[in-house]
Structures are given as structure tokens and as C-alpha cells.
Amino acid sequence: MPSNLMSLFDGSKINETVEALNRKAMIIAAHPDDGEFGAAGTATLLTASGWDFQYLVITDGSKGSSDKNVDKNDLGASRLTEQQCAANLLGISKVKPLNHVDGELVADRNLLGEIVREIRKFKPEIIFTHDPESMFSGTGWIHHSDHRVTGQMVIDAVYPAARDILNFPEHSVQGLTTHNVQTIYLWDTEKPNIYIDISDVLDQKISALLSHKSQFPSPKLFAHQSRQMWQDSDGRYREEFRRLDIWA
């Protein structure tokens, strides 16, 4: 199985056209911090090699706390600030929030149109997002319903909605053209088919996650657990994805 960054391109359609295109990638995450969990190491490697990244964060993260005294509006504002700080550490300057309410995301035409609009604006060649088929992890972790909805909507936005001019024709009036995404990388997947070695940038991934201070009150413990979570049997560290090449 592939184990390094070059496997992002080897044998794929993107390898044939990347020199002729602006190298753009988008992380589409349900909540602030999801993108760091899923793809921060790979994003760091790609930004260092010249890729232009943008974050699209679907919800406001306003329910991500066990503190009964926290104000949800304050929490939402804090989490967006934390997300921008995390993105900056990865070399990603642009974070676009859609500000849907945390925990209340539904798969509908409105959400689909919002995601399609952002894809048509930025025109990424690759997108990283949640695997919508993954409800449980092997360790008993239940994946948030917002994750599953986000993954489903991203896939539906990539194909066929962002591609077809008769989907959301109002975008044409706004000056946006259709766009074909070439590859999707799904994290939190039970069906990985690509493994990226992030050993050289693991510290950046952990630092980006720790920027989400509202979520990790015990940073030393979290950093220790993270190193165990992403370590392979050979002592290297990896992110794994289910890769889908879009032949549209």
C-alpha cells in the first residue's frame, strides 16, 4: 500500500494535469477541529510544496462543550477563532464558515447549494472531507451525525451538482462557472486505500489541534494520546484516507 506523499499523485488523473492547473485543495469539515483530526498532516505537506488550501467549516461548533455555564454564542465565536489559528499553523490562510448550528445539520438542497457555491468559487482539484458511510470506528467511537451529513453533501456537491450548469443556475448570474473536482479524500473511514506518512509534520498537526483550546483542556495528555493514535507498527505516523478519483 502507498505510504508517502507521492502516492497522492502516482497513477492518478491528477498527476497528468497538475502542472497545467493552479494546485488548489479544500478541507470541508463539519466542525472546527475536524479538519485537523482528519487531514492536517497531509495539508501541511501539500502547502509546503506549493498547494493553495482553503477551509470550509459547515457548523459553528457551538455545542462542543460539557460546561453547563458556557454561552453557545461565545463558544461558537471562540471556536472559529481557534480554527483560524490552527489553519494558520498549517499554512492555510482562508477559513470560510457557513455557520450552521452545531448538531442540527440536515442534508437538504440549501446546504448542497452553499457547498457547491464554495467549490465553484475556489475550484479545488482535490477535496478532503468526512466519510459519510462511517458511523462507528473500530474503537467504539460513534461519528457525529454532522460528520455524516457533511460527507454526503460534499460528495453530492462534487458529483454531479458542481459540474452541471443546470444545477444552481443562479450561480452563473453571480459570475461563477461550473467545476470538476478530480479527487476526494475521505477521513474517518473504515475503507482506507491510501496512507500518508506524516512523521515529519506530526508536531505541526498536534500543535494545530491544540489551538482548539476550548476542546482540549489537558494538552499534554492529548498530545501523548495523539502520538499513539497515529503511529504505525513501524514507528512512523500516518493519516489514512479513502480516495475516490472522479471520472466525470
HELIX and SHEET records of a PDB file:
HELIX    1   1 LEU A    5  LEU A    8  5                                   4    
HELIX    2   2 LYS A   13  THR A   17  1                                   5    
HELIX    3   3 VAL A   18  ALA A   20  5                                   3    
HELIX    4   4 ASP A   34  ALA A   48  1                                  15    
HELIX    5   5 LYS A   72  LEU A   89  1                                  18    
HELIX    6   6 ARG A  109  PHE A  122  1                                  14    
HELIX    7   7 SER A  145  ASP A  156  1                                  12    
HELIX    8   8 ALA A  157  ALA A  161  3                                   5    
HELIX    9   9 GLU A  170  VAL A  173  1                                   4    
HELIX   10  10 SER A  199  VAL A  201  5                                   3    
HELIX   11  11 LEU A  202  LEU A  210  1                                   9    
HELIX   12  12 PRO A  219  MET A  229  1                                  11    
SHEET    1   A 7 LYS A  94  HIS A 100  0                                        
SHEET    2   A 7 ASP A  52  THR A  59  1                                        
SHEET    3   A 7 LYS A  24  ALA A  29  1                                        
SHEET    4   A 7 ILE A 126  HIS A 130  1                                        
SHEET    5   A 7 THR A 183  TRP A 187  1                                        
SHEET    6   A 7 ARG A 238  ASP A 245 -1                                        
SHEET    7   A 7 ILE A 194  ASP A 197 -1                                        
END                                                                             
